[in-house]
Amino acid sequence: MLKGKRILLIVAGGIAAFKSLELIRRLRERGASVRCVLTEAGAKFVTPLSLQALSEDRVYSDMFSLTDESEMGHIQLSRDADLLVVAPATANILARMAGGLADDLAATVLLATDKPVLAAPAMNVRMWTHAATVANVETLKQRGIHFVGPNDGAMACNEFGPGRMSEPEEIADAIEELLAPAEQPLAGKRAVVTSGPTREAIDPVRYISNHSSGKQGHAIASALAALGADVALVSGPVSIADPPGLRTVHVDSADQMLAACLAAGRIDIAVCAAAVADWKATRPSGSKIKKKAGTAPPSLELTPNPDILATLSKPGPQRPALVVGFAAETENLVANAIDKRQRKGCDWIVANDVSPAVGTFGGERNTVHLISASGVEDWPTLAKGEVAMRLAGRIALHFSLPPKAEAAE
């Protein structure tokens, strides 16, 4: 519950602003008090009177109001709440947040706050997937801004896809998760998560690798830590920031990644989310291989990389209690993942389609299938952070069940 919590709700200009009215209801039902900041564009969709009637508090909108500044200055307004919520978070306000602008009361409040911020994006699918919005969201995440959604669904513009604002109940749940004392069912458990690609040197300037961004693996590490696990993240070369508060070991090659996993010592949970290169050059050149006119390209002899998932899955006293692998496939997804689980000896496989048309590598969303001894769970398309939270929750459930109940998970 949110009894006694103070929420500052920033309502920006989008058709989803109507959901902010229901969100106020949901938050007040859970015991929170709500104060609203309404942007000029937001006022085109909902009225100050509606927000005031539901929140039973005045609505703020004018940064230069002498009355507002004397009664509740924008600095105090930004810091008087336990949490700032931007719903709907339009492409415009996300861009202004990322750029550090302070051109209206909402943007100024967000820039001046020292409290956590939760954004619920809402926009056309093409706006959400535009490179500028993707970059802005990544910037904000690196600064610690929290996100809920967006969901897939039909939009007012008659298009379908990611960009639909989360439902008020979902946003209220996310707020409660941020503010309410969190249960830590994985407290006392030690975990290793691998993430990102590996790079296998051909010579000092060339390497074998893949398009993995590390976003899914990093999100899983953060989700396990949020449930109380002591997490070590072993990351290949990625361009995203290390998750705050975690031990991160940076590696390049599969050999280094395996060594880092083994160096972690006795662990309870291993999640092998990294896209490890299957092969490496048998004899990497110590100097750059030169192209010579009139001669054929040099032959490249490959040798298999160490199998990190199979190594961690080997029976023995050092085997983690739960080993989770990933299967990145472009065809026969579930069948290949079931086969991989049997071959590797791991407990679970998270299967996802990495065909170029799907956009999983480097993208923000993922569609996965969880394969275990009890069968196949088909999960809906979710943001990678939501996939991570769901997987962490399943891991916590696994450890809460008595041994005889595990087969019925």
Secondary structure as UniProt FT lines:
FT   TURN            3..4
FT   STRAND          6..11
FT   HELIX           15..17
FT   HELIX           18..29
FT   TURN            30..31
FT   STRAND          33..38
FT   TURN            40..41
FT   HELIX           42..44
FT   HELIX           48..55
FT   STRAND          59..60
FT   TURN            63..64
FT   HELIX           66..71
FT   HELIX           74..79
FT   STRAND          83..89
FT   HELIX           91..99
FT   HELIX           105..112
FT   STRAND          117..121
FT   HELIX           125..129
FT   HELIX           131..142
FT   TURN            143..144
FT   STRAND          146..147
FT   STRAND          151..154
FT   TURN            156..157
FT   STRAND          160..164
FT   HELIX           168..179
FT   TURN            185..188
FT   STRAND          190..195
FT   STRAND          200..203
FT   TURN            204..205
FT   STRAND          206..208
FT   HELIX           215..226
FT   TURN            227..228
FT   STRAND          230..235
FT   TURN            244..245
FT   STRAND          247..250
FT   HELIX           254..263
FT   STRAND          269..272
FT   STRAND          279..281
FT   TURN            293..294
FT   STRAND          302..304
FT   HELIX           308..313
FT   TURN            317..318
FT   STRAND          322..329
FT   HELIX           333..344
FT   STRAND          348..353
FT   TURN            356..358
FT   TURN            361..362
FT   STRAND          365..366
FT   STRAND          368..372
FT   TURN            373..374
FT   STRAND          375..378
FT   STRAND          382..383
FT   HELIX           384..400
FT   HELIX           403..408
//
